[in-house]
Amino acid sequence: MKQFISKTEEETFKIAAQLAKTATPGMVFALYGTLGAGKSAFCRGFIQSLCPLVQDVPSPTFTILQTYESKDFDIYHFDMYRLKKEEEAFEIGIEDAFIDGVSLIEWPEKIGYLLPKNAIKITILIQEDQSRLITVEE
């Protein structure tokens, strides 16, 4: 387990970029945290570090999925917040993402048993001073 303290969004981007360097096809990163904790900001830093030409990385809250092409693999950015049932994840092709690309999943608790057991768990907690405690468990 690794822990980081981020005091700014830029620091969160740097932490995410470090983790992105370890990404290989088939890896799943599950991001936990409350609304506003910084899950989307973390994903933005992760994606932009691997896809430097991508300027806009919106939260996929309404689209549920955004995809990006990095040099070595596709990145699937999921936001499961609006799912009503776990099985709805199949409708957006989650099983293909788990095989062929790197997946970033916000609100992974919404897909329950579908989340791979080997997913890397990233928890972002807002601290009293508004910094973020980012915990990475492999």
N, CA, C and O atoms as a GROMACS GRO file, in nm:
protein
  552
    1MET      N    1   0.084  -0.117   0.000
    1MET     CA    2   0.000   0.000   0.000
    1MET      C    3   0.089   0.125   0.000
    1MET      O    4   0.189   0.132   0.072
    2LYS      N    5   0.051   0.223  -0.082
    2LYS     CA    6   0.123   0.349  -0.090
    2LYS      C    7   0.025   0.461  -0.057
    2LYS      O    8  -0.092   0.455  -0.094
    3GLN      N    9   0.075   0.563   0.011
    3GLN     CA   10  -0.009   0.678   0.042
    3GLN      C   11   0.061   0.806   0.000
    3GLN      O   12   0.183   0.819   0.010
    4PHE      N   13  -0.020   0.901  -0.048
    4PHE     CA   14   0.030   1.030  -0.094
    4PHE      C   15  -0.062   1.138  -0.038
    4PHE      O   16  -0.181   1.115  -0.016
    5ILE      N   17  -0.006   1.255  -0.014
    5ILE     CA   18  -0.086   1.371   0.023
    5ILE      C   19  -0.078   1.468  -0.095
    5ILE      O   20   0.031   1.499  -0.143
    6SER      N   21  -0.194   1.514  -0.140
    6SER     CA   22  -0.201   1.611  -0.248
    6SER      C   23  -0.268   1.737  -0.195
    6SER      O   24  -0.380   1.733  -0.143
    7LYS      N   25  -0.199   1.850  -0.210
    7LYS     CA   26  -0.254   1.976  -0.164
    7LYS      C   27  -0.315   2.057  -0.277
    7LYS      O   28  -0.387   2.154  -0.254
    8THR      N   29  -0.287   2.016  -0.401
    8THR     CA   30  -0.340   2.088  -0.517
    8THR      C   31  -0.381   1.989  -0.625
    8THR      O   32  -0.342   1.872  -0.622
    9GLU      N   33  -0.459   2.036  -0.719
    9GLU     CA   34  -0.497   1.951  -0.832
    9GLU      C   35  -0.373   1.913  -0.913
    9GLU      O   36  -0.364   1.801  -0.964
   10GLU      N   37  -0.279   2.005  -0.925
   10GLU     CA   38  -0.155   1.975  -0.998
   10GLU      C   39  -0.078   1.861  -0.932
   10GLU      O   40  -0.022   1.776  -1.001
   11GLU      N   41  -0.074   1.858  -0.799
   11GLU     CA   42  -0.008   1.749  -0.729
   11GLU      C   43  -0.081   1.618  -0.753
   11GLU      O   44  -0.018   1.512  -0.767
   12THR      N   45  -0.213   1.623  -0.758
   12THR     CA   46  -0.293   1.503  -0.788
   12THR      C   47  -0.258   1.452  -0.928
   12THR      O   48  -0.244   1.332  -0.948
   13PHE      N   49  -0.245   1.543  -1.024
   13PHE     CA   50  -0.208   1.505  -1.160
   13PHE      C   51  -0.073   1.433  -1.161
   13PHE      O   52  -0.056   1.333  -1.231
   14LYS      N   53   0.023   1.484  -1.084
   14LYS     CA   54   0.157   1.424  -1.081
   14LYS      C   55   0.153   1.283  -1.021
   14LYS      O   56   0.222   1.193  -1.069
   15ILE      N   57   0.074   1.266  -0.916
   15ILE     CA   58   0.061   1.134  -0.855
   15ILE      C   59  -0.002   1.037  -0.955
   15ILE      O   60   0.043   0.923  -0.969
   16ALA      N   61  -0.106   1.083  -1.024
   16ALA     CA   62  -0.173   1.000  -1.124
   16ALA      C   63  -0.077   0.965  -1.239
   16ALA      O   64  -0.079   0.852  -1.288
   17ALA      N   65   0.005   1.060  -1.281
   17ALA     CA   66   0.101   1.036  -1.389
   17ALA      C   67   0.203   0.930  -1.349
   17ALA      O   68   0.243   0.848  -1.432
   18GLN      N   69   0.246   0.930  -1.223
   18GLN     CA   70   0.338   0.828  -1.175
   18GLN      C   71   0.275   0.689  -1.187
   18GLN      O   72   0.340   0.594  -1.232
   19LEU      N   73   0.150   0.678  -1.147
   19LEU     CA   74   0.080   0.550  -1.154
   19LEU      C   75   0.056   0.509  -1.299
   19LEU      O   76   0.062   0.391  -1.332
   20ALA      N   77   0.029   0.606  -1.384
   20ALA     CA   78   0.004   0.577  -1.525
   20ALA      C   79   0.124   0.511  -1.592
   20ALA      O   80   0.107   0.432  -1.685
   21LYS      N   81   0.243   0.542  -1.546
   21LYS     CA   82   0.365   0.482  -1.603
   21LYS      C   83   0.368   0.331  -1.584
   21LYS      O   84   0.437   0.261  -1.657
   22THR      N   85   0.294   0.280  -1.486
   22THR     CA   86   0.293   0.137  -1.458
   22THR      C   87   0.185   0.062  -1.537
   22THR      O   88   0.180  -0.061  -1.535
   23ALA      N   89   0.100   0.136  -1.606
   23ALA     CA   90  -0.017   0.076  -1.672
   23ALA      C   91   0.020  -0.012  -1.791
   23ALA      O   92   0.105   0.024  -1.874
   24THR      N   93  -0.045  -0.127  -1.797
   24THR     CA   94  -0.032  -0.219  -1.910
   24THR      C   95  -0.172  -0.271  -1.945
   24THR      O   96  -0.261  -0.267  -1.860
   25PRO      N   97  -0.194  -0.319  -2.067
   25PRO     CA   98  -0.326  -0.368  -2.104
   25PRO      C   99  -0.379  -0.472  -2.005
   25PRO      O  100  -0.306  -0.561  -1.961
   26GLY      N  101  -0.505  -0.457  -1.973
   26GLY     CA  102  -0.570  -0.548  -1.880
   26GLY      C  103  -0.576  -0.494  -1.738
   26GLY      O  104  -0.645  -0.551  -1.653
   27MET      N  105  -0.506  -0.386  -1.710
   27MET     CA  106  -0.507  -0.330  -1.574
   27MET      C  107  -0.636  -0.250  -1.552
   27MET      O  108  -0.686  -0.182  -1.640
   28VAL      N  109  -0.686  -0.262  -1.430
   28VAL     CA  110  -0.808  -0.192  -1.390
   28VAL      C  111  -0.776  -0.112  -1.264
   28VAL      O  112  -0.724  -0.166  -1.166
   29PHE      N  113  -0.807   0.017  -1.269
   29PHE     CA  114  -0.787   0.106  -1.155
   29PHE      C  115  -0.925   0.148  -1.106
   29PHE      O  116  -1.001   0.211  -1.180
   30ALA      N  117  -0.957   0.114  -0.983
   30ALA     CA  118  -1.088   0.143  -0.923
   30ALA      C  119  -1.073   0.261  -0.828
   30ALA      O  120  -0.999   0.253  -0.730
   31LEU      N  121  -1.144   0.370  -0.858
   31LEU     CA  122  -1.130   0.492  -0.779
   31LEU      C  123  -1.248   0.512  -0.686
   31LEU      O  124  -1.363   0.522  -0.730
   32TYR      N  125  -1.218   0.518  -0.557
   32TYR     CA  126  -1.319   0.536  -0.453
   32TYR      C  127  -1.304   0.674  -0.390
   32TYR      O  128  -1.193   0.726  -0.378
   33GLY      N  129  -1.416   0.732  -0.352
   33GLY     CA  130  -1.414   0.861  -0.284
   33GLY      C  131  -1.549   0.928  -0.298
   33GLY      O  132  -1.629   0.891  -0.385
   34THR      N  133  -1.575   1.023  -0.213
   34THR     CA  134  -1.704   1.093  -0.216
   34THR      C  135  -1.710   1.189  -0.334
   34THR      O  136  -1.610   1.212  -0.402
   35LEU      N  137  -1.827   1.245  -0.358
   35LEU     CA  138  -1.841   1.349  -0.461
   35LEU      C  139  -1.745   1.463  -0.429
   35LEU      O  140  -1.739   1.509  -0.315
   36GLY      N  141  -1.672   1.507  -0.529
   36GLY     CA  142  -1.579   1.618  -0.511
   36GLY      C  143  -1.445   1.582  -0.451
   36GLY      O  144  -1.364   1.670  -0.424
   37ALA      N  145  -1.420   1.455  -0.430
   37ALA     CA  146  -1.293   1.413  -0.368
   37ALA      C  147  -1.174   1.430  -0.463
   37ALA      O  148  -1.062   1.451  -0.418
   38GLY      N  149  -1.200   1.420  -0.593
   38GLY     CA  150  -1.092   1.434  -0.690
   38GLY      C  151  -1.070   1.314  -0.780
   38GLY      O  152  -0.964   1.302  -0.842
   39LYS      N  153  -1.168   1.225  -0.788
   39LYS     CA  154  -1.155   1.106  -0.873
   39LYS      C  155  -1.138   1.146  -1.020
   39LYS      O  156  -1.050   1.094  -1.088
   40SER      N  157  -1.220   1.238  -1.067
   40SER     CA  158  -1.210   1.281  -1.208
   40SER      C  159  -1.080   1.354  -1.234
   40SER      O  160  -1.021   1.339  -1.341
   41ALA      N  161  -1.035   1.435  -1.138
   41ALA     CA  162  -0.908   1.505  -1.155
   41ALA      C  163  -0.793   1.404  -1.163
   41ALA      O  164  -0.702   1.421  -1.244
   42PHE      N  165  -0.797   1.302  -1.080
   42PHE     CA  166  -0.696   1.196  -1.085
   42PHE      C  167  -0.697   1.132  -1.224
   42PHE      O  168  -0.591   1.114  -1.285
   43CYS      N  169  -0.814   1.097  -1.273
   43CYS     CA  170  -0.825   1.034  -1.405
   43CYS      C  171  -0.772   1.126  -1.514
   43CYS      O  172  -0.705   1.081  -1.606
   44ARG      N  173  -0.802   1.255  -1.503
   44ARG     CA  174  -0.755   1.352  -1.601
   44ARG      C  175  -0.602   1.353  -1.606
   44ARG      O  176  -0.544   1.352  -1.714
   45GLY      N  177  -0.538   1.354  -1.490
   45GLY     CA  178  -0.392   1.351  -1.486
   45GLY      C  179  -0.335   1.223  -1.544
   45GLY      O  180  -0.235   1.226  -1.616
   46PHE      N  181  -0.398   1.112  -1.512
   46PHE     CA  182  -0.357   0.980  -1.561
   46PHE      C  183  -0.364   0.978  -1.715
   46PHE      O  184  -0.268   0.942  -1.782
   47ILE      N  185  -0.479   1.019  -1.768
   47ILE     CA  186  -0.503   1.014  -1.913
   47ILE      C  187  -0.412   1.110  -1.987
   47ILE      O  188  -0.350   1.073  -2.087
   48GLN      N  189  -0.402   1.234  -1.940
   48GLN     CA  190  -0.321   1.332  -2.010
   48GLN      C  191  -0.172   1.299  -2.006
   48GLN      O  192  -0.098   1.340  -2.095
   49SER      N  193  -0.128   1.226  -1.905
   49SER     CA  194   0.013   1.187  -1.902
   49SER      C  195   0.044   1.083  -2.010
   49SER      O  196   0.157   1.076  -2.058
   50LEU      N  197  -0.054   1.002  -2.046
   50LEU     CA  198  -0.035   0.899  -2.149
   50LEU      C  199  -0.082   0.945  -2.288
   50LEU      O  200  -0.044   0.886  -2.389
   51CYS      N  201  -0.163   1.048  -2.290
   51CYS     CA  202  -0.218   1.102  -2.416
   51CYS      C  203  -0.194   1.253  -2.417
   51CYS      O  204  -0.289   1.330  -2.401
   52PRO      N  205  -0.071   1.297  -2.435
   52PRO     CA  206  -0.038   1.438  -2.419
   52PRO      C  207  -0.109   1.533  -2.515
   52PRO      O  208  -0.118   1.653  -2.488
   53LEU      N  209  -0.160   1.484  -2.625
   53LEU     CA  210  -0.230   1.570  -2.720
   53LEU      C  211  -0.377   1.593  -2.681
   53LEU      O  212  -0.444   1.678  -2.738
   54VAL      N  213  -0.425   1.517  -2.586
   54VAL     CA  214  -0.564   1.531  -2.541
   54VAL      C  215  -0.574   1.648  -2.444
   54VAL      O  216  -0.514   1.646  -2.337
   55GLN      N  217  -0.649   1.749  -2.484
   55GLN     CA  218  -0.666   1.868  -2.401
   55GLN      C  219  -0.783   1.856  -2.305
   55GLN      O  220  -0.775   1.896  -2.189
   56ASP      N  221  -0.893   1.800  -2.356
   56ASP     CA  222  -1.016   1.795  -2.278
   56ASP      C  223  -1.043   1.653  -2.230
   56ASP      O  224  -1.057   1.562  -2.311
   57VAL      N  225  -1.051   1.635  -2.099
   57VAL     CA  226  -1.083   1.507  -2.039
   57VAL      C  227  -1.202   1.529  -1.945
   57VAL      O  228  -1.184   1.548  -1.825
   58PRO      N  229  -1.323   1.527  -2.002
   58PRO     CA  230  -1.440   1.551  -1.918
   58PRO      C  231  -1.474   1.431  -1.832
   58PRO      O  232  -1.439   1.317  -1.863
   59SER      N  233  -1.544   1.457  -1.724
   59SER     CA  234  -1.594   1.347  -1.642
   59SER      C  235  -1.705   1.278  -1.722
   59SER      O  236  -1.793   1.345  -1.775
   60PRO      N  237  -1.701   1.146  -1.731
   60PRO     CA  238  -1.805   1.076  -1.807
   60PRO      C  239  -1.932   1.048  -1.726
   60PRO      O  240  -1.996   0.944  -1.743
   61THR      N  241  -1.970   1.141  -1.639
   61THR     CA  242  -2.087   1.121  -1.554
   61THR      C  243  -2.212   1.091  -1.635
   61THR      O  244  -2.289   1.003  -1.599
   62PHE      N  245  -2.232   1.162  -1.745
   62PHE     CA  246  -2.354   1.143  -1.824
   62PHE      C  247  -2.335   1.045  -1.938
   62PHE      O  248  -2.430   0.976  -1.975
   63THR      N  249  -2.215   1.037  -1.993
   63THR     CA  250  -2.191   0.942  -2.102
   63THR      C  251  -2.154   0.804  -2.051
   63THR      O  252  -2.161   0.706  -2.125
   64ILE      N  253  -2.115   0.794  -1.927
   64ILE     CA  254  -2.072   0.674  -1.855
   64ILE      C  255  -1.932   0.628  -1.900
   64ILE      O  256  -1.857   0.575  -1.818
   65LEU      N  257  -1.898   0.647  -2.027
   65LEU     CA  258  -1.769   0.600  -2.077
   65LEU      C  259  -1.710   0.700  -2.175
   65LEU      O  260  -1.780   0.751  -2.264
   66GLN      N  261  -1.582   0.728  -2.158
   66GLN     CA  262  -1.502   0.803  -2.255
   66GLN      C  263  -1.380   0.716  -2.285
   66GLN      O  264  -1.323   0.655  -2.194
   67THR      N  265  -1.341   0.710  -2.411
   67THR     CA  266  -1.222   0.632  -2.446
   67THR      C  267  -1.114   0.723  -2.505
   67THR      O  268  -1.143   0.825  -2.567
   68TYR      N  269  -0.990   0.683  -2.484
   68TYR     CA  270  -0.874   0.758  -2.530
   68TYR      C  271  -0.772   0.660  -2.584
   68TYR      O  272  -0.758   0.549  -2.532
   69GLU      N  273  -0.701   0.701  -2.690
   69GLU     CA  274  -0.597   0.617  -2.747
   69GLU      C  275  -0.460   0.665  -2.702
   69GLU      O  276  -0.418   0.776  -2.736
   70SER      N  277  -0.392   0.582  -2.625
   70SER     CA  278  -0.254   0.614  -2.590
   70SER      C  279  -0.165   0.545  -2.693
   70SER      O  280  -0.214   0.476  -2.782
   71LYS      N  281  -0.037   0.562  -2.679
   71LYS     CA  282   0.057   0.501  -2.774
   71LYS      C  283   0.047   0.349  -2.775
   71LYS      O  284   0.058   0.287  -2.880
   72ASP      N  285   0.027   0.288  -2.657
   72ASP     CA  286   0.035   0.143  -2.645
   72ASP      C  287  -0.098   0.070  -2.623
   72ASP      O  288  -0.106  -0.051  -2.642
   73PHE      N  289  -0.203   0.144  -2.584
   73PHE     CA  290  -0.332   0.080  -2.554
   73PHE      C  291  -0.441   0.186  -2.544
   73PHE      O  292  -0.414   0.305  -2.535
   74ASP      N  293  -0.564   0.140  -2.546
   74ASP     CA  294  -0.677   0.230  -2.525
   74ASP      C  295  -0.702   0.244  -2.375
   74ASP      O  296  -0.680   0.150  -2.298
   75ILE      N  297  -0.746   0.361  -2.336
   75ILE     CA  298  -0.782   0.388  -2.198
   75ILE      C  299  -0.932   0.406  -2.192
   75ILE      O  300  -0.989   0.486  -2.267
   76TYR      N  301  -0.997   0.333  -2.103
   76TYR     CA  302  -1.141   0.340  -2.085
   76TYR      C  303  -1.170   0.408  -1.952
   76TYR      O  304  -1.135   0.356  -1.846
   77HIS      N  305  -1.233   0.524  -1.959
   77HIS     CA  306  -1.264   0.601  -1.838
   77HIS      C  307  -1.415   0.587  -1.812
   77HIS      O  308  -1.497   0.643  -1.884
   78PHE      N  309  -1.448   0.511  -1.709
   78PHE     CA  310  -1.587   0.484  -1.672
   78PHE      C  311  -1.628   0.566  -1.551
   78PHE      O  312  -1.548   0.587  -1.459
   79ASP      N  313  -1.752   0.612  -1.551
   79ASP     CA  314  -1.812   0.671  -1.431
   79ASP      C  315  -1.943   0.595  -1.410
   79ASP      O  316  -2.040   0.617  -1.482
   80MET      N  317  -1.944   0.508  -1.312
   80MET     CA  318  -2.058   0.418  -1.289
   80MET      C  319  -2.166   0.477  -1.198
   80MET      O  320  -2.261   0.408  -1.161
   81TYR      N  321  -2.153   0.603  -1.162
   81TYR     CA  322  -2.242   0.665  -1.065
   81TYR      C  323  -2.391   0.648  -1.099
   81TYR      O  324  -2.472   0.626  -1.009
   82ARG      N  325  -2.425   0.658  -1.226
   82ARG     CA  326  -2.567   0.654  -1.265
   82ARG      C  327  -2.621   0.513  -1.291
   82ARG      O  328  -2.740   0.499  -1.322
   83LEU      N  329  -2.539   0.410  -1.280
   83LEU     CA  330  -2.589   0.275  -1.303
   83LEU      C  331  -2.689   0.235  -1.194
   83LEU      O  332  -2.670   0.265  -1.076
   84LYS      N  333  -2.793   0.168  -1.237
   84LYS     CA  334  -2.895   0.119  -1.143
   84LYS      C  335  -2.867  -0.026  -1.102
   84LYS      O  336  -2.891  -0.065  -0.988
   85LYS      N  337  -2.814  -0.106  -1.197
   85LYS     CA  338  -2.782  -0.247  -1.173
   85LYS      C  339  -2.642  -0.276  -1.225
   85LYS      O  340  -2.597  -0.216  -1.323
   86GLU      N  341  -2.575  -0.368  -1.160
   86GLU     CA  342  -2.440  -0.407  -1.201
   86GLU      C  343  -2.434  -0.450  -1.346
   86GLU      O  344  -2.339  -0.418  -1.418
   87GLU      N  345  -2.535  -0.524  -1.390
   87GLU     CA  346  -2.535  -0.582  -1.524
   87GLU      C  347  -2.539  -0.476  -1.635
   87GLU      O  348  -2.506  -0.506  -1.750
   88GLU      N  349  -2.578  -0.354  -1.602
   88GLU     CA  350  -2.579  -0.247  -1.703
   88GLU      C  351  -2.439  -0.222  -1.757
   88GLU      O  352  -2.424  -0.168  -1.867
   89ALA      N  353  -2.338  -0.259  -1.682
   89ALA     CA  354  -2.200  -0.240  -1.727
   89ALA      C  355  -2.171  -0.321  -1.854
   89ALA      O  356  -2.086  -0.282  -1.934
   90PHE      N  357  -2.240  -0.434  -1.871
   90PHE     CA  358  -2.219  -0.514  -1.993
   90PHE      C  359  -2.266  -0.439  -2.116
   90PHE      O  360  -2.211  -0.459  -2.225
   91GLU      N  361  -2.367  -0.354  -2.102
   91GLU     CA  362  -2.421  -0.279  -2.215
   91GLU      C  363  -2.320  -0.180  -2.271
   91GLU      O  364  -2.331  -0.140  -2.387
   92ILE      N  365  -2.223  -0.141  -2.192
   92ILE     CA  366  -2.122  -0.047  -2.240
   92ILE      C  367  -1.989  -0.117  -2.272
   92ILE      O  368  -1.888  -0.051  -2.295
   93GLY      N  369  -1.989  -0.248  -2.272
   93GLY     CA  370  -1.873  -0.326  -2.315
   93GLY      C  371  -1.760  -0.334  -2.215
   93GLY      O  372  -1.643  -0.336  -2.253
   94ILE      N  373  -1.793  -0.337  -2.089
   94ILE     CA  374  -1.689  -0.337  -1.986
   94ILE      C  375  -1.597  -0.458  -1.995
   94ILE      O  376  -1.478  -0.447  -1.965
   95GLU      N  377  -1.650  -0.573  -2.035
   95GLU     CA  378  -1.566  -0.691  -2.041
   95GLU      C  379  -1.456  -0.679  -2.146
   95GLU      O  380  -1.346  -0.730  -2.126
   96ASP      N  381  -1.484  -0.610  -2.257
   96ASP     CA  382  -1.382  -0.589  -2.359
   96ASP      C  383  -1.273  -0.495  -2.307
   96ASP      O  384  -1.155  -0.515  -2.333
   97ALA      N  385  -1.315  -0.391  -2.235
   97ALA     CA  386  -1.219  -0.296  -2.178
   97ALA      C  387  -1.122  -0.366  -2.084
   97ALA      O  388  -1.003  -0.336  -2.083
   98PHE      N  389  -1.174  -0.459  -2.005
   98PHE     CA  390  -1.090  -0.530  -1.908
   98PHE      C  391  -0.984  -0.616  -1.977
   98PHE      O  392  -0.880  -0.644  -1.918
   99ILE      N  393  -1.010  -0.659  -2.098
   99ILE     CA  394  -0.916  -0.746  -2.170
   99ILE      C  395  -0.816  -0.665  -2.251
   99ILE      O  396  -0.696  -0.689  -2.245
  100ASP      N  397  -0.867  -0.569  -2.328
  100ASP     CA  398  -0.786  -0.501  -2.428
  100ASP      C  399  -0.719  -0.372  -2.386
  100ASP      O  400  -0.620  -0.330  -2.447
  101GLY      N  401  -0.770  -0.308  -2.283
  101GLY     CA  402  -0.718  -0.176  -2.250
  101GLY      C  403  -0.688  -0.159  -2.104
  101GLY      O  404  -0.679  -0.255  -2.028
  102VAL      N  405  -0.672  -0.034  -2.066
  102VAL     CA  406  -0.655   0.005  -1.926
  102VAL      C  407  -0.784   0.075  -1.885
  102VAL      O  408  -0.831   0.164  -1.955
  103SER      N  409  -0.839   0.035  -1.773
  103SER     CA  410  -0.967   0.090  -1.729
  103SER      C  411  -0.950   0.173  -1.602
  103SER      O  412  -0.883   0.132  -1.507
  104LEU      N  413  -1.010   0.290  -1.604
  104LEU     CA  414  -1.021   0.377  -1.487
  104LEU      C  415  -1.169   0.379  -1.452
  104LEU      O  416  -1.251   0.420  -1.534
  105ILE      N  417  -1.205   0.336  -1.333
  105ILE     CA  418  -1.347   0.324  -1.298
  105ILE      C  419  -1.378   0.408  -1.174
  105ILE      O  420  -1.333   0.379  -1.064
  106GLU      N  421  -1.456   0.513  -1.196
  106GLU     CA  422  -1.507   0.591  -1.084
  106GLU      C  423  -1.636   0.525  -1.036
  106GLU      O  424  -1.715   0.477  -1.117
  107TRP      N  425  -1.657   0.523  -0.906
  107TRP     CA  426  -1.772   0.458  -0.842
  107TRP      C  427  -1.775   0.308  -0.872
  107TRP      O  428  -1.879   0.258  -0.914
  108PRO      N  429  -1.664   0.237  -0.852
  108PRO     CA  430  -1.660   0.093  -0.882
  108PRO      C  431  -1.753   0.010  -0.796
  108PRO      O  432  -1.789  -0.102  -0.834
  109GLU      N  433  -1.793   0.061  -0.681
  109GLU     CA  434  -1.886  -0.014  -0.596
  109GLU      C  435  -2.019  -0.039  -0.666
  109GLU      O  436  -2.094  -0.129  -0.628
  110LYS      N  437  -2.050   0.039  -0.769
  110LYS     CA  438  -2.175   0.022  -0.844
  110LYS      C  439  -2.174  -0.103  -0.932
  110LYS      O  440  -2.280  -0.150  -0.974
  111ILE      N  441  -2.054  -0.158  -0.960
  111ILE     CA  442  -2.050  -0.278  -1.044
  111ILE      C  443  -2.020  -0.405  -0.964
  111ILE      O  444  -2.009  -0.513  -1.021
  112GLY      N  445  -2.008  -0.391  -0.835
  112GLY     CA  446  -1.997  -0.506  -0.744
  112GLY      C  447  -1.909  -0.619  -0.791
  112GLY      O  448  -1.789  -0.602  -0.809
  113TYR      N  449  -1.971  -0.734  -0.811
  113TYR     CA  450  -1.898  -0.856  -0.845
  113TYR      C  451  -1.827  -0.850  -0.981
  113TYR      O  452  -1.741  -0.934  -1.008
  114LEU      N  453  -1.861  -0.754  -1.066
  114LEU     CA  454  -1.798  -0.744  -1.197
  114LEU      C  455  -1.658  -0.684  -1.191
  114LEU      O  456  -1.579  -0.698  -1.285
  115LEU      N  457  -1.626  -0.618  -1.081
  115LEU     CA  458  -1.494  -0.559  -1.067
  115LEU      C  459  -1.392  -0.672  -1.049
  115LEU      O  460  -1.406  -0.755  -0.960
  116PRO      N  461  -1.289  -0.674  -1.135
  116PRO     CA  462  -1.189  -0.781  -1.121
  116PRO      C  463  -1.122  -0.780  -0.984
  116PRO      O  464  -1.098  -0.674  -0.926
  117LYS      N  465  -1.094  -0.898  -0.934
  117LYS     CA  466  -1.032  -0.911  -0.801
  117LYS      C  467  -0.893  -0.848  -0.796
  117LYS      O  468  -0.846  -0.808  -0.689
  118ASN      N  469  -0.826  -0.840  -0.911
  118ASN     CA  470  -0.691  -0.783  -0.914
  118ASN      C  471  -0.690  -0.633  -0.944
  118ASN      O  472  -0.584  -0.577  -0.974
  119ALA      N  473  -0.805  -0.569  -0.938
  119ALA     CA  474  -0.812  -0.425  -0.963
  119ALA      C  475  -0.728  -0.350  -0.860
  119ALA      O  476  -0.724  -0.388  -0.743
  120ILE      N  477  -0.662  -0.246  -0.905
  120ILE     CA  478  -0.585  -0.161  -0.815
  120ILE      C  479  -0.682  -0.060  -0.754
  120ILE      O  480  -0.748   0.014  -0.826
  121LYS      N  481  -0.688  -0.059  -0.624
  121LYS     CA  482  -0.784   0.025  -0.552
  121LYS      C  483  -0.718   0.158  -0.515
  121LYS      O  484  -0.615   0.162  -0.448
  122ILE      N  485  -0.781   0.267  -0.560
  122ILE     CA  486  -0.733   0.401  -0.530
  122ILE      C  487  -0.843   0.471  -0.451
  122ILE      O  488  -0.955   0.488  -0.500
  123THR      N  489  -0.811   0.511  -0.330
  123THR     CA  490  -0.908   0.580  -0.246
  123THR      C  491  -0.860   0.722  -0.223
  123THR      O  492  -0.745   0.745  -0.186
  124ILE      N  493  -0.950   0.817  -0.246
  124ILE     CA  494  -0.917   0.958  -0.228
  124ILE      C  495  -1.007   1.014  -0.118
  124ILE      O  496  -1.129   1.014  -0.130
  125LEU      N  497  -0.943   1.060  -0.011
  125LEU     CA  498  -1.017   1.113   0.103
  125LEU      C  499  -0.983   1.260   0.123
  125LEU      O  500  -0.866   1.299   0.120
  126ILE      N  501  -1.086   1.341   0.142
  126ILE     CA  502  -1.066   1.483   0.171
  126ILE      C  503  -1.028   1.497   0.318
  126ILE      O  504  -1.098   1.448   0.407
  127GLN      N  505  -0.917   1.563   0.342
  127GLN     CA  506  -0.868   1.585   0.478
  127GLN      C  507  -0.926   1.715   0.536
  127GLN      O  508  -0.984   1.796   0.463
  128GLU      N  509  -0.910   1.732   0.664
  128GLU     CA  510  -0.964   1.850   0.732
  128GLU      C  511  -0.913   1.980   0.670
  128GLU      O  512  -0.986   2.079   0.665
  129ASP      N  513  -0.787   1.980   0.624
  129ASP     CA  514  -0.728   2.101   0.564
  129ASP      C  515  -0.756   2.111   0.413
  129ASP      O  516  -0.697   2.194   0.344
  130GLN      N  517  -0.846   2.026   0.363
  130GLN     CA  518  -0.887   2.018   0.222
  130GLN      C  519  -0.783   1.956   0.131
  130GLN      O  520  -0.803   1.951   0.010
  131SER      N  521  -0.671   1.907   0.186
  131SER     CA  522  -0.578   1.829   0.105
  131SER      C  523  -0.643   1.693   0.081
  131SER      O  524  -0.747   1.662   0.139
  132ARG      N  525  -0.582   1.613  -0.005
  132ARG     CA  526  -0.634   1.480  -0.034
  132ARG      C  527  -0.534   1.374   0.008
  132ARG      O  528  -0.415   1.383  -0.022
  133LEU      N  529  -0.584   1.273   0.078
  133LEU     CA  530  -0.505   1.155   0.109
  133LEU      C  531  -0.538   1.053   0.002
  133LEU      O  532  -0.652   1.008  -0.008
  134ILE      N  533  -0.438   1.017  -0.078
  134ILE     CA  534  -0.459   0.922  -0.188
  134ILE      C  535  -0.388   0.792  -0.149
  134ILE      O  536  -0.267   0.788  -0.130
  135THR      N  537  -0.468   0.686  -0.139
  135THR     CA  538  -0.415   0.556  -0.102
  135THR      C  539  -0.426   0.462  -0.223
  135THR      O  540  -0.532   0.453  -0.285
  136VAL      N  541  -0.317   0.395  -0.254
  136VAL     CA  542  -0.312   0.302  -0.367
  136VAL      C  543  -0.284   0.162  -0.310
  136VAL      O  544  -0.181   0.139  -0.247
  137GLU      N  545  -0.377   0.070  -0.335
  137GLU     CA  546  -0.361  -0.069  -0.288
  137GLU      C  547  -0.360  -0.161  -0.408
  137GLU      O  548  -0.454  -0.163  -0.488
  138GLU      N  549  -0.252  -0.238  -0.420
  138GLU     CA  550  -0.241  -0.332  -0.533
  138GLU      C  551  -0.274  -0.471  -0.490
  138GLU      O  552  -0.271  -0.564  -0.571
   0.00000   0.00000   0.00000
